[in-house]
Amino acid sequence: MILWQLNLRHLRAAAEIWARGSVSRAATAVNLTQPAVTQGIARVEQLLGQPLFERTPEGMDPLPAGCTIAARIEAAMMHIASPRVTMAQLRALIAFADAGSYAGASEATGLSQPSLHRAINDLAVALRRGLLERRGKGVALTESGRRTVRAFRLARGELEAGLAELEAIKGRETGRIVIGAMPLSRARLLPAAAAAFYAKHPEVALSIVEGSYLELVEPLRDGEIDLMIGALRSPSPGADLVQTPLFQDRPVIVGRKGHPLARVIADSHDGNALLHLAGFPWIVAGPGTPLRTQWERMFLSGEIPPPAVPIECGSVITIREILIQSDFLTLLSPDQVSVELEAGWLEQLHAAPAGLLRDIGLTTRANWRPTALQQAFVDELHGQAA
């Protein structure tokens, strides 16, 4: 991978030339000689396969590629927050964090365990903080180590985005978009957007990571996921994340075809419907999730205590099978069980109260600057949602 062959100090020199317009001033800023900076930039351009600057008698004029990569380098360096970090050290710490051990990191990278040990130890000295600690017979990240890994992953993400943008300048669409998919997005929105995006950009890889909000939000903060799609949180999850609504979803009450409640509700007045609903077992997501909160609100709006939930589950596949084989009820978006409704395995027994709406949308990092292709995918999501 080209990224790991690059030298962080040379990259920083490129950003300094872009900002200062001269090799001499850049050399002073990165504490290298002018010949070393010149050679370093030549090496970077060789690895990237395109020139970053035009050499003139007045200095170094950045080309479009130089402007593109310089902005990403500056963002990466802000995350790294130290001029003493090397690319080998950055790679070693991320590899250890991903694998959870030196042995696993060695297998994943092809680097020897002594090399990884030395790189992480040197990094701890350079940063003047403990990154690893002994736990029983193993080694684990300290709290400071976890924070450093998050910063390094975000820096890696910026550099990878820069490399993808350079390929776009050469007329090649490359890159990988990692999407965190919460349950509702998997029903219609994400599949439609992914298929439409692929038809326009077949060279770009889409990686869809499924999970609950709690399983996806930390990888999003770490930069391992580019964006997350699903039910938005209220209140906002924090200043470091941005939520963008795409559409509103109104859940419905679903049970098996021929459920005994179907005739009862049909013959009852609306005021009694909640009482009948409270008399059956429910399978819904766990406490704290938007859908569970809405389910509780549905009963409380009719001044009825929410019934017990014998089974808590967020998996639509599991919920579907339990509904088909029992008299359980659930609250779901009709999109999530559209196939089952059309097949006649399940049926909509009752509409949820009018006020039970949930916002479905995107969650991204506050400082996320999407590449052109990432923005194209976001635009596709907006188009499909509309």
C-alpha positions in Angstrom: 0.0 0.0 0.0 1.4 3.4 -1.1 0.4 5.1 2.2 2.8 3.1 4.4 5.7 3.8 2.0 5.3 7.6 2.4 7.5 9.5 4.9 5.5 11.7 7.3 8.2 14.3 7.5 8.4 14.5 3.7 4.6 14.9 3.5 4.8 17.6 6.1 7.4 19.3 4.0 5.1 19.2 1.0 2.4 20.9 3.1 4.8 23.5 4.3 5.9 24.3 0.7 2.3 24.6 -0.3 1.7 27.0 2.6 5.0 29.0 2.4 5.8 28.8 -1.3 9.5 28.0 -0.8 11.8 25.0 -0.1 14.0 27.0 2.2 11.2 28.1 4.5 9.7 24.6 4.4 13.1 23.1 5.3 13.3 25.4 8.4 9.8 24.4 9.4 10.4 20.7 9.3 14.0 20.9 10.5 15.6 19.4 7.4 18.2 20.7 4.9 17.0 22.1 1.6 18.6 19.2 -0.4 16.8 16.7 1.9 13.5 18.5 1.4 14.0 18.5 -2.4 14.9 14.8 -2.4 12.0 14.0 -0.1 9.4 15.8 -2.3 10.9 14.0 -5.4 10.4 10.7 -3.6 6.8 11.6 -2.6 6.0 12.6 -6.2 7.5 9.3 -7.5 5.4 7.2 -5.1 2.2 9.2 -6.0 2.9 9.0 -9.7 2.4 12.7 -10.4 4.1 16.1 -9.7 2.9 18.2 -6.8 4.7 21.4 -7.6 6.0 23.3 -10.6 9.6 24.5 -10.1 10.1 28.1 -11.1 12.9 30.7 -10.5 10.6 32.3 -7.9 10.0 29.1 -6.0 7.6 26.2 -6.0 4.1 26.7 -7.4 1.6 24.1 -6.3 -0.2 22.1 -9.0 -3.8 20.8 -8.4 -2.4 17.6 -7.0 -0.2 19.5 -4.5 -3.1 21.6 -3.3 -5.3 18.5 -2.9 -2.8 16.4 -0.9 -1.5 19.4 1.1 -4.9 20.1 2.6 -5.3 16.4 3.6 -1.7 16.3 5.1 -2.5 19.4 7.2 -5.6 17.7 8.5 -3.7 14.5 9.2 -0.9 16.4 11.1 -3.5 18.1 13.3 -4.7 14.7 14.4 -1.1 13.3 14.9 -0.2 16.5 16.8 3.5 15.8 16.9 6.3 16.2 14.4 8.2 13.4 16.0 5.9 10.6 14.9 7.0 8.4 11.9 4.8 6.5 9.5 6.3 3.2 10.8 5.2 4.2 14.4 1.7 5.2 13.2 1.3 1.9 11.3 2.6 -0.2 14.2 0.2 1.3 16.8 -2.8 1.0 14.6 -1.9 -2.6 13.7 -1.5 -3.5 17.4 -4.9 -1.9 18.2 -6.6 -3.7 15.3 -5.2 -7.1 16.2 -5.0 -6.8 20.0 -1.5 -8.3 20.1 1.9 -8.1 18.7 1.5 -11.5 17.1 -1.7 -10.6 15.4 -0.2 -7.2 14.3 2.8 -9.1 12.9 0.6 -11.5 10.9 -1.5 -8.6 9.5 1.3 -6.4 8.4 4.1 -8.8 7.6 6.4 -6.9 10.0 8.4 -8.8 12.6 7.3 -8.6 16.3 10.6 -7.0 17.4 10.1 -4.2 14.7 6.6 -3.6 16.0 7.9 -3.6 19.7 10.6 -1.1 18.8 8.3 1.2 16.8 5.7 1.4 19.6 8.3 1.8 22.3 10.0 4.6 20.4 6.6 6.2 19.8 5.9 6.2 23.5 9.2 7.9 24.2 8.6 10.5 21.4 5.1 11.3 22.7 6.1 11.1 26.4 3.1 9.0 27.3 2.5 5.4 28.1 0.7 3.6 25.3 0.6 0.0 26.4 0.4 -1.7 29.8 0.7 -5.3 31.1 -2.6 -7.0 31.9 -2.1 -10.5 33.2 -0.1 -12.4 30.6 -0.9 -10.0 27.8 -0.5 -6.3 26.8 -3.3 -3.8 26.2 -3.7 -0.2 25.3 -3.7 2.4 28.1 -6.4 5.1 28.1 -3.8 7.4 26.5 -3.0 4.7 24.0 -6.7 4.4 23.0 -6.9 8.2 22.5 -3.7 8.1 20.4 -5.0 5.3 18.2 -8.2 7.2 17.5 -6.2 10.2 16.4 -3.9 8.1 14.3 -6.9 6.4 12.6 -8.4 9.7 11.8 -5.0 10.9 10.4 -4.8 7.7 8.3 -8.3 8.4 7.0 -7.3 11.9 5.9 -4.3 10.6 4.0 -6.2 7.8 2.4 -8.8 10.3 1.2 -6.0 12.4 -0.2 -4.7 9.5 -2.2 -8.1 8.8 -3.6 -8.5 12.4 -4.6 -5.1 12.3 -6.4 -6.3 9.2 -8.4 -9.4 11.2 -9.3 -7.2 14.0 -10.7 -5.6 11.3 -12.9 -9.0 10.3 -14.2 -9.3 7.1 -12.1 -12.1 6.5 -9.7 -10.8 4.5 -6.8 -11.3 4.3 -3.1 -13.5 2.7 -0.5 -16.5 4.0 1.3 -17.3 2.4 4.6 -20.9 2.7 5.7 -22.3 1.9 9.1 -25.8 0.4 8.6 -28.3 0.4 11.4 -31.4 -1.9 11.0 -33.9 0.4 9.3 -31.5 1.6 6.6 -30.9 -2.0 5.4 -34.5 -2.4 4.3 -34.8 -0.1 1.3 -32.8 3.1 1.5 -29.2 1.7 1.6 -29.7 -1.1 -0.9 -31.3 1.3 -3.4 -28.6 3.9 -2.9 -25.8 1.4 -3.1 -27.1 -0.2 -6.3 -27.6 3.3 -8.0 -24.1 4.4 -6.8 -22.4 1.3 -8.1 -24.0 1.7 -11.5 -22.4 5.1 -11.8 -19.1 4.4 -10.1 -18.2 0.7 -10.5 -14.5 1.2 -9.5 -15.3 2.4 -6.0 -15.7 -0.3 -3.3 -18.6 0.0 -0.8 -18.1 -1.7 2.5 -21.3 -2.0 4.6 -20.8 -2.7 8.3 -24.1 -3.8 10.0 -24.7 -3.1 13.7 -26.7 -1.3 16.3 -26.0 2.4 17.1 -23.8 1.5 20.1 -21.8 -1.0 17.9 -21.2 1.6 15.2 -20.8 5.0 16.8 -17.3 4.4 18.2 -15.9 3.1 15.0 -17.4 6.2 13.3 -15.6 8.4 15.8 -12.4 6.4 15.2 -12.6 7.0 11.5 -13.0 3.3 10.7 -16.5 4.1 9.3 -17.1 7.1 7.1 -20.8 7.6 7.8 -23.6 5.9 9.6 -27.2 5.6 8.4 -30.2 4.9 10.6 -32.5 6.3 13.3 -31.1 9.6 14.6 -30.7 10.2 18.3 -32.4 12.8 20.5 -30.8 14.6 22.1 -27.8 14.9 19.8 -25.0 12.4 20.7 -22.4 15.1 21.1 -20.6 18.1 19.5 -18.2 15.7 17.6 -21.0 14.2 15.6 -23.4 15.8 13.1 -26.9 14.3 12.4 -28.6 15.0 9.0 -32.2 13.9 8.6 -33.2 12.1 5.4 -36.8 11.2 6.0 -39.3 10.5 8.7 -40.5 7.0 9.4 -43.8 6.0 11.1 -43.7 2.5 12.7 -46.7 0.2 12.7 -47.7 -2.7 14.9 -47.0 -6.1 13.3 -48.0 -9.7 14.1 -48.4 -13.0 12.4 -51.0 -13.5 9.7 -54.2 -14.6 11.5 -53.1 -13.1 14.8 -56.1 -13.3 17.3 -55.7 -9.6 17.9 -56.6 -8.7 14.3 -60.3 -9.3 14.7 -60.4 -7.9 18.3 -58.9 -4.5 17.2 -61.1 -4.4 14.1 -64.2 -4.6 16.3 -63.0 -2.3 19.0 -63.0 1.5 19.4 -59.6 3.3 19.1 -59.6 4.1 22.8 -59.6 0.4 23.6 -56.9 -0.6 21.1 -54.0 0.1 23.4 -55.6 -2.0 26.2 -55.9 -5.0 23.8 -52.3 -4.4 22.6 -51.1 -4.5 26.2 -52.5 -7.9 26.7 -50.1 -9.7 24.4 -46.3 -10.4 24.7 -44.0 -8.0 22.8 -40.6 -8.3 21.2 -38.9 -4.9 20.8 -35.4 -3.4 20.9 -33.7 -2.8 24.2 -34.1 0.3 26.5 -32.6 3.5 25.3 -33.1 2.8 21.6 -35.4 5.3 19.7 -37.9 2.5 18.8 -38.2 1.3 22.4 -38.7 4.9 23.6 -41.5 5.3 21.0 -43.0 2.0 22.0 -43.2 3.1 25.6 -44.5 6.5 24.6 -47.3 4.8 22.6 -48.8 3.2 25.8 -48.1 6.2 28.1 -50.0 8.5 25.7 -53.1 6.4 26.4 -52.2 6.4 30.2 -51.5 2.7 30.1 -48.3 1.3 31.7 -46.1 -0.3 29.0 -46.5 -4.1 29.2 -43.6 -6.4 30.0 -41.2 -7.3 27.2 -40.3 -11.0 27.5 -37.8 -10.7 24.6 -35.6 -7.7 23.8 -34.2 -7.9 20.3 -33.0 -5.5 17.5 -32.6 -8.1 14.8 -35.4 -8.0 12.2 -34.6 -11.6 11.1 -35.0 -12.9 14.6 -38.1 -10.8 15.3 -39.7 -12.1 12.1 -39.2 -15.7 13.0 -40.6 -15.3 16.5 -43.6 -13.4 15.2 -44.4 -16.1 12.6 -44.3 -18.8 15.2 -46.2 -17.1 18.1 -48.6 -14.4 19.1 -45.9 -11.9 19.9 -46.3 -8.3 18.7 -43.7 -5.8 17.6 -43.4 -2.2 16.5 -41.4 -1.8 13.3 -41.3 0.2 10.1 -43.3 -1.4 7.4 -40.2 -1.1 5.2 -38.3 -3.5 7.4 -40.8 -6.3 6.9 -42.2 -5.4 3.5 -41.3 -8.8 2.0 -43.0 -10.7 4.9 -46.1 -8.5 4.6 -46.3 -9.0 0.8 -45.8 -12.8 1.3 -48.6 -13.0 3.8 -46.5 -14.3 6.7 -47.0 -11.1 8.8 -49.7 -8.4 8.8 -50.0 -4.9 10.0 -52.4 -5.1 12.9 -52.7 -1.4 13.9 -51.2 1.9 13.0 -49.1 3.6 15.7 -50.4 6.9 17.1 -49.9 9.8 14.7 -47.2 11.4 16.8 -44.9 8.4 16.7 -42.4 9.5 14.1 -38.7 8.9 14.0 -36.1 10.7 12.0 -33.9 8.5 9.8 -30.7 10.1 8.5 -26.9 10.3 8.4 -24.5 10.6 11.3 -21.0 11.8 10.4 -18.0 13.3 12.3 -18.2 17.0 12.7 -14.8 17.5 11.0 -15.4 15.0 8.2 -14.5 16.4 4.8 -15.9 13.9 2.2 -14.1 13.2 -1.0 -16.0 13.9 -4.2 -17.0 10.3 -4.4 -18.1 10.1 -0.8 -20.2 13.2 -1.4 -21.6 11.6 -4.5 -22.8 8.7 -2.3 -24.3 11.0 0.2 -26.1 12.8 -2.6 -27.4 9.4 -3.8 -28.8 8.7 -0.3 -30.6 12.1 -0.3 -32.0 11.4 -3.8 -33.3 7.9 -2.8 -34.8 9.3 0.5 -36.6 12.0 -1.5 
